[in-house]
Amino acid sequence: LDKKVSELFVECKLYIDGIQFGLPVNTRLESSGPPYCWNELITLCTKYRDLTSLAQLAFTVWDVSSGEGKSVVGGATIFLFNSKKQLKTGKQKLQLWPQKEADGRVPTTTPGKVPKNERGEIERLERLVNKYERGQIQHVDWLDRLAFSAIDKVKEKECERLENSFPSLVVEFCSFEHRVVFQESGANFYAPTPVSLSNELVTVWDPELGRTNPSEHKQLKLARSLTRGIIDKDLKPSSNERKSLQRIIKCPPTRTILPDEKQLVWKFRFSLMSEKKALTKFLRSVDWSDIQEAKQAVELIGKWETIDVADALELLSSDFKSEEVRAYAVSVLERADDEELQCYLLQLVQALRFERSDKSRLAHFLVNRG
């Protein structure tokens, strides 16, 4: 910072899609300047996986030397991902907007990065230094010493020339061994891979990412077809298998059941019929596209231990399309009294969205009980 102030601190806020996320984080007060150096680590409560491509950090420098509250020195924002959807790393120099608090909206009124057409020699050299620190430029010791000495001289001259220009703030982002690339569900895996004529890293999309493994799917189908004709209704799980089954049964509905777990539940379906909490996990393990398997599952529903109302609500979610399964869930609800149903009225009304027609059994049930 070129502006002389006595006591400064930096406030950092995270914005996701233009909305502030979490609480702001402040640095300590710093008075030994200019230039002012905090050399402090700022940690936010958000994980990288929760960020969007428009996530940005808003930095505001405050002055508290007047003793009459704080006043704005300047502010700037910076997106966490660049135009290639890669997470920014290394040192970032932000141009502060004097007497303006950082604006986290999209688009922002306080961009910290200088537009390309306005960048000078210092910005060009700083970008090269960042590439050097990331290992994108080959290290040659004797040449590096000469280059950095020349860079320091250029910076001194530029700083003297720009003494009365906008103040700036330098922040350093975390660096990783590999590039961190933003990707959201539903992204186009078939986008052409960019061709690079330099030694820089490029983004390579894996078309198999997020897809079902065909080998595992085929193995699961074969295992079930071999055991379908020979049904041992008295088959009991071993001690370790029972522990695994109990762990699967206790899993929340939002957790995806793995192929091996589905196979285990299907294998011991008859021994699980006395456990009402196991029905929803069994129905999630059924391959409803297989006619024979779906038919056998429907037959077992009627013989299973009656489930609770909360489990019946799970069967009315968007995960279950079978009319027989949804009809069974409604039959469980029919046994509940009005006082208990009132606790789940909102969820029942929302479940109507997943019915195939307005004359479904659930709609008929709600009208009659209403």
N, C-alpha and C positions, 0 to 999 in steps of 0.2 A: 504494500500500500504506500502511495506517495503522499497522501494527506496526513498531516501531523495531528494526531489525537492522542490523548493520554491513556485511556483505558478502553480496550476493545474486546469484544467477544463475538464469536461466530455462531449463528443459529442455523441448524440444518433441519429441513423438513422433507419428508418423502411424499410425493404426489403420484397417484396411480390413476391414469386417465383423467387428469385434471382435478382429482379429489384428494384432499390430504388424508394420508393413511398413517395412523399411529400418532404418537406425541413427538413434538420437536425435541432435538438434542442440542445442548449448548456446550461450547468449549469453556475453558477457564478464562479469566480476565488476563489480558496481556498489555503491558505498558512499556515494555522495552523496545521501542521502535521510533521511527520507521527504519528499516522494514520490520514488520511484526511477524513473528514466527511462533505458531502454537505448537507445532510438532506433536499433535495429539490425535489419538485414535478415536474415531467416531463409530459407534456400533448401533445399528438400527435393529428393531425387533422382527423385521420381515425377512422371510427366506427368499432366495433368488427364484425358486420355483413358483412363488406367488406373484411375481412381477408380470406386467404386461409390456408390450413393445413401446408403449408411450409412458412408461414410468420415468420419473425425473426427480432429481434432487434440487431443492431450492435453498441457496445459501444467502443469508443476510448478515451483514456486519453491523454491529450496534456499538454506539459510543455511550458510556455511562460516566464520563469525566465531569459533566456539568453538575452532578448532584441533584438534578431536578428530573429524574427519570432518564430513560434511554432515548437516544435519537439515532436515526438511520444514517449510516455512512454510505451504504450501497448494497445492492443485491443482484443476484444472477441465478439462473437455472441451467441445468445441464441434463440432457437425456442420458439414461444409463445404457441404452443400446444405440449403436450407430446406424447409418442408412442400410448397412448389410445385415442388420439384426444381430450383430455381434456385441457382446458385452464389452464396454469400454474398460480399459485397464491402464495402469501407469499414471503418470502425472498429467493433469489437465489444468490449463491456465484459463481462468474465467475473467472476462471483462465485466467489472461491476458497473451497475447503473447508479450514478450518484443520487443520494437522497431518495432512493426508491427501494421499497421492500420487494424481495424476490416474489415473482408471480408464478404460481404453479399451475396455472390454467393451460389448456391446449386450444389455440396457440398461445404461447407466453408473450408478455410484453417486455420481459427482461432476459433475453437469451444471452447466455454467457459466452458462447462461441462467436468469434468474429467471422462474418461472412467471408467466403473464399476470395471474393473480388476485392476485399479490403485488407487482406492479410499481407503483412510485410515480411522482411527478412527474418525477424525474430521468430515469428510463427512458423515459418518454413524450417528453421533450424531446430525449433523445439519438437516439431513432428519427427524430424530425423533422429533426434536424441531419444525420443520415446521408442521408435523402432529399434534403435540400437540396444536399449535396455531390455526390450522384449526378445532379443536374440534374432531379429529379422535382418540385421546387418552384421556381416562378418567382423569379428574382433581382430584387429591388428594392433598390438600394443604400441609400437613406436609411432604409427600413423595416428592412432587414437589420441595420444598425448598432444601431438601437434594440432589435431583437429579441435580438440576441446579448448586448447589455449586460444586458438583463433576465434572460436565461438564466444568465449568469455569477453574478448576484446570487442567483438561486434555488439554483444549485449550491453556493455558499458557505454558505448557510443549511442546506441539506440535509447537507453534509459535517460541519458543526458538530453537527448533531443525531444523525448516524450515526457519530460519531467512534469508538465502541467496537463497531461492527458488523463483519460479515465483511469481510476485505480483498478488494480487487478488482484485476484485471489488464486493461489495455486493449491490444488488438492490432488491427492494421490489415491487412485483406486487400487483395489486388490488385484494382484496378478495371479494367473493360474498356469499350470503346465500346458494346458491345451485351451484353444479358443472356446468360449462359452457362447453358444448360439441359441437365440430365442426361437422357440417353436411351440405352437399351440395345437390343440386337438383339431383335426379336420384340415391341417395344412396340406398343401399340394406336394406329395412325396415325389411326383414325377417332374418337378421343375428341372430344367436343364442345369447341369453342373457348370459353373463359370470356368472359363479357361484363363489361366494365369500365365503371363509371359515372364514373371519374376519368380523369386524364390519364396514368396509369401505363401502362407497357408491359405487354402481354399475350403469352402464348405462343400461337403459331399453328402448328399441325401441318401439314406438307406431305404429303399422301397419296401423292405420286409419289416421295417420298424412298425410296431403296433398291430401287426397282423397275427392271425392264429397260425401256429406251427402245423402245417399239414401232416407231418409225420406223427406228431403227438395225437392229432385228431384221428388219424387212421388207426393208430395203435389202440386208442380208447374204443373205437367202434368194433375192432376185431375182438378185443377182450370181452366186450359185452355180448357180442354175437355168439362167442364160444360157450359162454355160461348161461345163455338165455334158455337153451333147450334143457339143460340139466340144472334144475332149481332145487337147492338144498335149503328148505325153510328152517331147518334146525341149525344152520351154520352160525357159529358163535365167534366173535372176535377174540384175539389173544389179548394179553394184558397191555401190550404196547399199542395194539390197534384200538383198543377201547379208550385209551388215553387220547389217541389222535382223534377219535370220533367225538369225544367229549369236548375237545378243543375246537373242533369244527362247529359243533352245535352251539357253543357259547359265543361264536364270532358274531359281530353285529351285522345287520342286513346289508350295510353299505360295503362290506368287504367281499371282494370277488373270490369265489371258491375255485381253487386250482384244479387242473385236470386230474391229478393223482388223488386229491381229496374227493372229487366227484365219484371216481371209481371206487374208492373205499366206502363211501356212503351207499352207493348202489349195490355193492357186494353184500353188505350186511343190512339191507333194507328191511328184511323180515324180522331181524332181532331188534330193530329200532322202532318197530310199530308200537311198542308200549310206552315210548317216550314222545310226548306230545310236542316238545320243543324241537324235535328232529324232523318234523314233517316239512317245514319250510325249506330246510337245507336239502331234504330229499328231492323236493320238487324243483329246486334249483339245479340239481344234479341230473335231471332227466333231459334227454335230447328229444325235444318235442317235435323235431322234424322227422323223427323215426316213428312210423305209425305203430309198430308193435310195442315199442318201448313206451310210447305215450299211452297206449291202451292199457298196458300193465300198471302204469302209474295211477291211472284213473281208478282202476279196480282196487288198488291198495289204499286210496284215500278214504274210501268208505269203511275200511277195516282198521284204520289208524286211531289211536287214542285222540279223543276230541281236543282240539287246540283252544287256546284262550282267544279273547276278542282282539287283543293286541297283535297276535300272530295272524288272525284273520284279516286285519287291516293290511298287513304286509302282502298277503295274497291278492289284494285288490290294487296293488301298485302297478306301475307300467311294466314291471319285469315279467308279469304273468299275463299271457294273452289267451290261454285256454279257457273256454267257456265253462268246462266242467270244474276247473279249479276255482274260478270266480264264483260259480254257483255254490260250491261247497263253502266258501268263505261267507257268503250271504246266509247260508243255513246255520252257520255258527252264530252269526249276529242275531238271527231270529230268536235264539234261545236267551239272549241277554235282555234284562229289563230296561225300561226307559231311562232310569236314573244313570245306569252305566253307559248307555248309548249317548247320552248328552255330553259325556266327557270326550267322545270321539266324533261329535257331529261335524266339526269343521273338516276333519280328515275324510269322513265319509262323503261329504259334498265334493271335496276335491277329487276323490276317487272316481266320480262320475265322468271326469274328463277322459278316462282310459276305457270307458265302455264303448262297445262298437255301435250301439244304437240307443236311442232315447227310451226304448221299451225294454231295457235290460232288467234282469232280476233285481239288481241293486236299486235301480230307480223305482221299480215297483215296490220294493221293500220300504224305501224311505217315504214314499207317498202314503203307504198304508200306516206306517208308524207315526207319521206326522199328524 
